[in-house]
Amino acid sequence: MGLTQSLPWVGFANSDTDVSGSLFCSECMPGDGETLYDGRMQNKRIVLASRPTGMPRLENFRIEESEVPQPKEGEVLVRTLYLSVDPYLRSRMNEGKSYVPPFEINEVITGGLVGEVVESRSPSFQPGDIVTGYLGWQVYQVARSEDLRKVDPKFAPITTALGILGIPGLTAYFGLLDIGKPQTGETVVVSGAAGAVGMTVCQIAKIKGCRVVGIAGSDEKNEYLEHELWVDKTINYKTEPDIRGALKTACPTGVDVYFDNVGGHISDAVMTLISKHARSVICGQISLYNNEKPDVGPRVQPYLLVKSALMQGFIITDYAARFGEGMNQLGQWLKEGKLKYAEHVVEGFENAPRALLGLFSGENLGKQLVKVA
């Protein structure tokens, strides 16, 4: 079951999902072998115009027009349908070494997307195939066949390849189960619980028989978590004046697993309540991404020491060799109705930068997407 919210806002639309197979397929229905390319088409791309200081602004991006590229042997021409908008893109706008190289000035922004093959010079793809890959923020682009995977629209809506059946779903799956190791009856606290990763973590924890406490930034989000995803207790961090007090009430026996998507003062509060042998999974630190100076907060080492607890960060590509395992299990849970998802869809390619900025104000419930075509 999926929930999709589009911009401009017209309310929520429920979409029943037919999940009778596998989202990613190697034998999807081919196109008719003819190009869908029209030589009159013009391309657009979004580049990094300047590096932001603090919160990014729209002027840090620039939209450029260009000719539609032509595929060479072994390549395909892809028309973008949906762009994935993710918090980690902010860190790539900075200079400096990280787990992925920074974006270069005047170069195209890159990220996950779903698109349609409009011309192919590869035997692996035909015009009309729906594909996903890590590509540029462009309306049209050329991609190598080995950088793409087919998406089967008969299994689930194609946008799920960027959400619950994509990197966010895999991040939740491996982070919680491989590092958090939740056990039946334990208390799992999830910050950023209404985001694409967070809401999947909440649901997997419930599948594993845990009591789940979700932290999000609006009453609307928390109502969704409680009424649709069976989260046991929620906290609105924007209106709750005493986060630690609310957490202590919600977690009377302590926090066994903490899935951290936000960092900052929320995580500081959680760490004071961890139980013996607790596991803290460091997935994201969105509250810190726009800081101009390194963050200085309470030292967590004493809590880890006294409670014999574990804190571990991870990058999802650490688990690349096991993606098939994760995809199979997520797909099975979705098919069985044990997983739900929500999407917040911004309309229009030109609004991709605005959608990225929206992540940091908490406008999205679930996966943030941009509908290009």
Phi, psi and omega in degrees: 000132180237152176236123183237129176243126182249155173248137000299150188292128176229024181091190182259145176235125177274139179230120177286136186253124173270110184239074184258003181210220180244138182297314180266127185229154177256352182230040180296160179301124181284163173282190183273006178084356180258148180292143173261008185279134175248120184299346179275354183291144177247148181259154171227148177215156179247125182243162174279112183277328180199158179275133182283155169246115186075222180294129178299154176236163182299330181289352174284353181241159176214136176263128180240150174255146181205174176286150175289126182289160181249133181286146173261181180303130181086004182243166176226155173261124185246133172260123184289133176255315180221140173255141173270131180246119189227148182301326184297340179300329179299317182293333179283351176278348179269155170283160176116160183279136176213194181285347171224150181296152178287157171294145176266148177300137180070011175253156185292142172291141178237154179181186179285147176205162170243134181216180179241134176287123179252341175206137184227135170238031177233137178291348183278342185225150177235154174305136183101343177296140173265131186225162173227151180186176178260100189225189185274160172282081181222152176288317176232144175200157177265138179224148174286144184300327182287350179265006184236152170232142176287147176242132180266106182291350179281340183278314181199162175309140188297337180293339180294342176293344178254359185231250188295334176252028178226210184300317178300317178296317179295323178298314178297315184298305184286322180298313182288311189280323184276326181255312182290326178046058182294141178244151180307130178090351179283161177260124179247125176253134182235119172269156188059040191289344181260007174275177184299317179286312186301315182291332176287321175302313180305315184289320178295321177298321177293320177302324181276006174083025182264161168270130190240132175242122182251140178245123180216177191253017175201156177295323179300314179297317182291327174297320177297315181300317183283318188272333182255328186248004174064025175294134189287322182210143179231156178228129175269104186290344180278337183245345181277116183285339183233084183299314182297318179298317179295321178294319181297322177292320182286336184234070186297336179258008180098177182253118181274321179226129175241120176258107191261113176254353192235327185070202175067206187293335177295313179293325176303317181292317181299317187296337178285351186243010182293150181264178179300132180062030177294156177237126179248119183260116181265103183258317182208163181222053190299333180291345184253351190296334182260007178294138179274340178232155178304140182282139176238121182224189177302148177277128184268348186304319179300322179294318179296320181293306185297325182264006182050045189260164182245137170231125183217131172267166178202157172244135189300331179294346173302335185253018185306322182292345182247013181302322180301318177301311181296316181298318180298316182289318178298316178299320179294316178296322178295317179299323182277358180079014180275344178239139171238167178212160176229148180228143175241108190253121175264129183273132171105125180305319184294345181266008180300314177301320179296324178294322178296315178299327181297335178300325187274352172257358176075031183286340189266141166253112182083209186286129177272123182228157171241123177273117183265318181214000000 
